Amino acid sequence: MDIKKEVLAVLDEILSLNGRSSAFTDDTPLLGAIPELDSMAVVALITTLEERFGIAVNDDEIDGATFSTVGALVDFVGQKAAS
């Protein structure tokens, strides 16, 4: 499974980006840069990532750094999926 590709697909789906995520790189900023990524979207995003990757994310594992860039989010999901 290509984690980055799946994370981008989830971002596109949850944030209704209509394919815009395909142009995202690891350095693309997320939180604060994409208006669609508000607090409710973060909750939906976490829930969908948990379902898609079979991971469990605890509240204390989430902070702004996790959603700072695409690369940070992909790294986070990759680490969770590997454990």
C-alpha positions as CSV (number, residue, x, y, z in Angstrom):
1,M,0.0,0.0,0.0
2,D,1.3,3.4,-1.0
3,I,0.7,5.4,2.2
4,K,1.2,8.8,0.7
5,K,-1.2,8.1,-2.2
6,E,-3.8,6.8,0.3
7,V,-3.4,9.8,2.6
8,L,-3.7,12.2,-0.4
9,A,-6.9,10.3,-1.4
10,V,-8.3,10.7,2.1
11,L,-7.5,14.4,2.2
12,D,-9.2,14.9,-1.2
13,E,-12.2,12.9,-0.1
14,I,-12.7,14.4,3.3
15,L,-11.9,18.0,2.3
16,S,-13.8,17.8,-1.0
17,L,-10.7,19.1,-2.9
18,N,-11.9,17.8,-6.2
19,G,-8.5,16.4,-7.2
20,R,-6.4,19.3,-5.9
21,S,-4.5,16.9,-3.6
22,S,-2.8,15.3,-6.6
23,A,-0.6,18.4,-6.8
24,F,0.4,18.2,-3.2
25,T,4.1,17.5,-2.2
26,D,5.6,16.5,1.1
27,D,6.2,20.2,1.8
28,T,2.6,21.3,1.1
29,P,1.3,23.1,4.2
30,L,-2.0,21.8,5.5
31,L,-3.3,23.2,8.8
32,G,-3.8,27.0,8.4
33,A,-3.1,26.9,4.7
34,I,-6.2,24.9,3.4
35,P,-9.4,26.6,4.5
36,E,-11.3,23.3,4.3
37,L,-9.1,21.8,7.0
38,D,-11.0,23.1,10.1
39,S,-11.4,21.4,13.4
40,M,-14.4,19.3,12.3
41,A,-12.5,18.2,9.2
42,V,-9.5,17.1,11.4
43,V,-11.8,14.8,13.3
44,A,-13.3,13.3,10.1
45,L,-9.8,13.0,8.7
46,I,-8.5,11.1,11.7
47,T,-11.5,8.8,11.8
48,T,-11.1,8.0,8.1
49,L,-7.4,7.4,8.4
50,E,-8.0,5.0,11.3
51,E,-10.5,3.1,9.2
52,R,-8.5,3.1,6.0
53,F,-5.2,2.0,7.6
54,G,-6.5,0.0,10.6
55,I,-4.8,2.2,13.1
56,A,-5.9,3.8,16.4
57,V,-5.0,7.4,17.1
58,N,-5.1,8.6,20.7
59,D,-6.0,12.2,21.5
60,D,-2.6,12.8,23.1
61,E,-0.9,11.8,19.8
62,I,-2.4,14.7,17.8
63,D,-1.0,18.2,17.7
64,G,-0.6,20.9,15.2
65,A,2.7,19.4,14.0
66,T,0.9,16.3,12.8
67,F,-1.1,18.3,10.3
68,S,1.6,20.9,9.5
69,T,2.5,19.5,6.1
70,V,1.5,16.5,3.9
71,G,4.9,14.9,4.7
72,A,4.3,15.2,8.5
73,L,0.9,13.6,8.1
74,V,2.2,10.8,5.9
75,D,5.1,10.1,8.3
76,F,2.6,10.0,11.2
77,V,0.3,7.6,9.5
78,G,3.3,5.5,8.4
79,Q,4.6,5.2,11.9
80,K,1.2,4.3,13.3
81,A,0.6,1.7,10.5
82,A,4.0,0.1,11.2
83,S,3.4,-0.3,15.0
